[in-house]
Amino acid sequence: MAERRQRRTRAVGAVGVFDRALGSHKPPTSTQRWAARHPLRVGLVVGVPFALFCWFVSPHSHLGDLLVSTLGGAVLGGFFVGVAFLERYRQRRWRRLAASPAVPG
């Protein structure tokens, strides 16, 4: 049982080091705050123009072209919605860690 705790503590410590290296200790920018507040808008802002661009450059020879461009925009928009939700989680974590007293070590 103690060995399992030590492994978990080491893994959490390694994730924390990696997380700090990526900049999780820095406050979010205004763009990051907006994205975290409006994740669905982020998906629409990215997905709709991408779908329209793909539709305009497609040869329009088949109905499948419209389907593929719409599906591509939906997938890309969904990916960015997920990233915005992860940013929301990061900001909650940052706020929680910034409010807690610093642990020496």
Beta strands, then each sheet from edge to edge (+ up, - down):
end
